Amino acid sequence: MITATELSYQLPNKRPILTGMSFELPKGGFVAVLGENGAGKTTLLDILMGFRLRTSGLVTVMGHDPGTDPWETRRRIAYLSEKIDMPGDWAAREYLEFHRKLYADYDARDEEELMAFFKVYYEDRVGNLSAGEIRRLQIVGALAAQPELVIADEITAVLDIRGRRKFLRLLQERQQSMNLTVVLATNIPEGLESFSSHLLLLQLGQQTIFEENSVFLNGHSELAEVVMVRLEAE
């Protein structure tokens, strides 16, 4: 589903942001991308989405170079980010009506069920919603599009405890039932061992770990604890 070989990215001033990343995430995998602020998580996801062009190396997403892939491929990917803004004067219904037009496989019934699941209401104005409610609305539109791949950047940071767990459980259920592939970048590793299948750990733009969770945990029960030990050892 996603492969990277010696993937690197640097700014125009030659400052390196990512260096020599190589990994392969199979279809149906759920990778947690972890690392401290400035580690390069968002830059990596931007490259996977085609928002930034790699400086060197190779990367493919669903069999295509994300920098040049066709719109037909993009329609099979859902992107979630707290950087995405919605018009504040739109009702939730208007946002979803706009969203439906972009995806041929959009499922209106699934949308209704997701709205009830996340307790978001069609007539709510976006400008009156909290940050977490806005992200729940964004999740509804993204998942109702029936994507094959979800790329999520830090979106769990603004969800409350229950909302975060519901979102992760929903991703896991669709991973298992629909072979959904998930890339989730976050600063919050707590609890992810119950949901993700792989871990990608970044530090100062370097890939320090890409492993299946079971290998990385090596008998430990808490992902956050093992990640902290590894970061402090570097």
N, C-alpha and C positions, 0 to 999 in steps of 0.2 A: 504493500500500500504506500509506504513512504520509505525512501532510501536516500542516504547521504554518504558521499565518499569524499573525504578530505575537504569538506565544505568550509569555506572561509569567507568572511566579510570584513571590509575595512571602510572607514569613512574617506571622503575625498582628500582629507589631510593625511591619509595613510595610517591613521590610528586604528589598530586592529580591534574589532569587537567580537568576532568569532574566529577561531583558528582550528583547522584540521579536524572537523567533526565527521565521524563515520558511524552510522548506525542503520538498522533496518527494522522497521515496525511492520509486522504482518497485518493483513486485513483482519479486522476483528480485535486488534490489540487496543489496549487502553494505557497510554503512557503518561505518567506524571512528570512534567518538566519542572525541576526544582533548582533553586539556587538563590543566593542572596541578591539584594538590589544591585543592578549593574552587571549581573553575571552574563547577560545576553539572551534571556528567555524571550523577551518581546521581539528582539531582532530575529531570532530563529523563526518564530511564528510568522513574522512579517515576510520572511523569505519563503516559507511554505505556502503563504497566501499569494505570493507574487507582488507584494507591496514594495519589496526591496529586491534588487538583483544581486545574486551572490558575486563576490569578487573572483573566487576561484573554486575549483572542485566541481562536484556534480551533485544534483538533487533532483529527485523525481517524486511527484505526488500523484497517485492513481495512474502511474504510467507516463506522466507528462512532466516536462519542465514547467514549474509553476510560473516562471517569468514569461512564458510564451504560450501557455495552454489555452485552448479555446473556451468560449463561454459555456459550451455544453458540459465541460468538466466542472467549471465553477458552480454550476447549478446543482451539483451533487455534493457540495461542501457547505456546511453551516459554520459561520464565523461568529463567535461571541466575544465581545470585549467591552470593558467599561469605557473605552474611548469613543464608542459609537453614540452619537447624539440623535435624539428624536425631536421633532417639532413639538414644543410644549403646548400648542393650541390644538393638537390632534387628540381625538379620543382614541382609546385603545383599539376600538373597532376600525378606525380609519388607518391606523398604522398597519393592522393585520390585512386589511383590504389591499393596501399598497404592496405588502409583502407577498401576498398570494400571487400577484401577477408575475412575479419573477421566477416562480418554480412550477414546472409542468406537473410534478408529482405531489403538489401540495394537497394535504388531506384536511378538509374543513371539519370533518367529524373529530379527527384527532385534535385539531385546534380547540374545539369546544371542550373536550375532555381535559386537555392540558390547562385551559383557563380555569376550570373547576378545581383541578388538582393543585394549582398554585394560588388559587383564590384571587385571581385578577378579574376585573369586571369590564365588559365591553364599553360601557359609557364613561368610565373613568378618564379624565383628562390627564395626558402625560405630564403636564406641568404641575399637577397636584399630587403626583405619585412620589413616594420616597425613592432613594437610589436603588434599594433592594427590589422594590416593586417594579421599577423600570426594567431591571435586569430579568425579572421573572417574565415580564411581557416579551422581552427580547428572546428568552429561551423558548417561550410558546411558539413564536413565529419561526424560529430556527428549526425546532424539532418537528413541527407540523409539516415542514417542507420535505420530510422523509429523506434526510441526507444519508450518504454512505460514510461521510467523514465529518466529525465535529472538531473544530479547532477553537479552543477557548483560552483567552488570555486574561488571567487574574480576575475572572468574573466572580469567583466564590468569595472574594474579599469583601464585597458589599452585601452578600446574603447573610441573613441571620442564621443561627445554629440549625434551626429546623429546616429553613429554606435550602441551606447548603447540603444537608443530608438528603433531602428529597431530590435535589438536582442530581447528586452523585448516584443515588440509588436508581433514578430514572435512566441515567446514562448507562449504568451497568446492566439494567434490564434490557435495554435496546441493544447493547453490545452482545448480550447472550442470545436474544430472540431474533435480532435482525442483522447480526454480524456487523454492527456499527463499529467503526474505528474512531478512537477518541485521542486527541492530544490536548492535555490540560496543563497549562502553565500556572503556577501558583506559588505564593510564599508561605502557604499554610499546609504543611505535610500531615498534620494530625488527622488520623482516621483514614487516610488514603490507602493504607494497606488492605482495607476491606473491599476496595473498589478497583484500583488500577492493577494491571498485569505486568507493566514494565516501569522502570525508573530511569530517567535521564537527568543526571546531576551535572550542573554547570558551575564553574568557578572561574571568575575573571576571564570569561570568553572561551574557556577550555572545557571540553567534555571530559569529566573525570570518571563518570560511570554511565554505562548503558547496559542494564541487565534486567532479567526477569525479577520480579519482586522476591520470589522464593529464594533465588540465588543471593540477592543482596541482603535480605533479612537474615539468612543463615541461622534460622531457628529463633531469632528474636521476634517479639510480637508487635513492636511499635516502630513504624517507619520513621517517625519524627526523631526518635532517640538515636537510631542508627545513622540517619543523615547528619545529625548534629555531631556525633562522634567523628564521622568522616570529614566534615568541614573543619573541625577543630584540629584534626590531624594534618591538614594540608599546610 
